[in-house]
Amino acid sequence: MNYSQIPSPCYVLEEEKLIKNLELINSVQKRAGITVILALKGFAMYSTFPLVRKYLKGATASSLFEAMLIREELGGELHLYFPVYQEHEFAAAIKDATHITFNSLSQWESFKEKTFNAKISPGLRINPEYSPVETDMYNPASLMSRLGIRAETLGDKLPEGIEGLHCHNLCESDSHALSTTLEQIEKLFGNHLPHIKWLNLGGGHLLTRQGYDIEHFVKVMTDFKTRHPHLDIYIEPSSAIAWETGFLRATVLDLIQTPDPIIAMLDVSFTAHMPDCLEMPYKPRIQGARDPQPGETAYRMGGLTCLAGDVMGMGDYYFSTPLKIGDSIILEDMIHYTMVKTSMFNGVKHPSIGILRNGEFELVREFEYEDFKRRLS
Ligand SMILES: Cc1ncc(COP(=O)(O)O)c(C=O)c1O
C-alpha cells in the first residue's frame, strides 16, 4: 500500500471493509429475523451513508444534531433515545421520528402528550441489572446507573401507551452476553413483554469481530422470537458497523530520547483524536510494530498537544526498522469512536477524512483554522 497519496494526519475509511461488514450484518439480520439500525454515536461518517442505506433500514440518535444528520443524510426509520429530552428542542428532535425511547418515567410524563400527537411509537429504557462490561465508565447497567429504569421502579404495569422497551448494556460483547441479557430481561421484565410491540437490544453486539459466533447469535435470537413471536426486535450497533474498516495515518515529527523509551512525537493527539486510548483505555495496533521484548528499543507514541499525558500510555512499541523523523505511522482500526469524539483541544488540526476505494484515495474533508475558530467566540 502506497501511503504517499494520503495526507497526514488523515482518518482513512477502506470502503471494501465497510461493505464486507454491512453485508455480514445484513445477512445476520435476515437470518435472525431482526432489524439492525446504526447508532450514530460511534460512527457518523456521513459520506458513507449512501452505502449504509443499501443495507440498513435506519439509525438511532442520542441528540438533536444526530437526529438532524440522520434526517438529512441517511433517511429511513429514525429512532431516538436521548438520556434527557429538553423542552426547547423536542419538536425539532421528533420531526420524522418513528420510535422514541424515554430514559425515565418522569421524562415520559413530561413528553407523552407531544409524543402521542406526533404519532411516534414510544418506549422506555430499562436497566437489566446485568452487564459484561468491567470498566465502570462504560457499564450502563449498574445499580447506580442513570441510564434506564429498574424493574422495581417500573412496577407491575407499563404506563398507558408505551409500545416498546429498550435495553443497552453490552460493549464489544459476544452472543453469550446477549443470551444472558435476554434471560435477565425475561426474569425482570417478562411480565411486560406480552404488552409491547418492539424490543430494542441496544448496541455492543460485535457481530463483525473475527470469531463472533454468528450461528449462536442467530439461534439465541430465533429462540427468543419463538417465545415472543409478536415482538419486532432491533439492535443498534455502532462499533460492529465500522469495526476494522480503516486507519489513522500519522507522521513522526520528532524523536525525543528519555532514559527509556524513545518518544515518537506524532502529528496527531491521543487526547484530541483518539480519546478512547486514554479513556477505555486500549492500545491500538500499529502497522509494522509489536510489543517490545526486554532489551529491545521501545518507542512510546506521543501526541502533539502540551498535555503531559498525551501519550499512548498503555504500552510501547518495537519497530524492526528504527523510526526516523518523517516516517509514516499507521494506527489500525481508527474509524469508530474517533471522528465522533475528536476535539480541537490546544488548537490542534483535526485529521483530514478520506476514503480508499479500489486502491484510489478520495479526500472527503480537510479542516481549517476557521473550523477551530467557529467553535469558539
Ligand atoms: C444507547 C446506545 N445504543 C447503541 C450504542 C452503540 O454501541 P456500540 O458502539 O458498542 O455498538 C451505544 C453506545 O454507547 C449506546 O449508548
The ligand as a Gaussian input file, in Angstrom:
#p B3LYP/6-31G(d) Opt

LIG

0 1
 C      -27.975000       3.538000      23.708000
 C      -26.813000       3.069000      22.888000
 N      -27.062000       2.415000      21.730000
 C      -26.051000       1.973000      20.935000
 C      -24.729000       2.201000      21.259000
 C      -23.652000       1.703000      20.330000
 O      -22.838000       0.771000      20.964000
 P      -21.645000       0.033000      20.206000
 O      -20.857000       1.022000      19.501000
 O      -20.889000      -0.617000      21.339000
 O      -22.270000      -0.983000      19.305000
 C      -24.424000       2.890000      22.452000
 C      -23.032000       3.135000      22.839000
 O      -22.694000       3.714000      23.818000
 C      -25.498000       3.346000      23.283000
 O      -25.258000       4.033000      24.405000

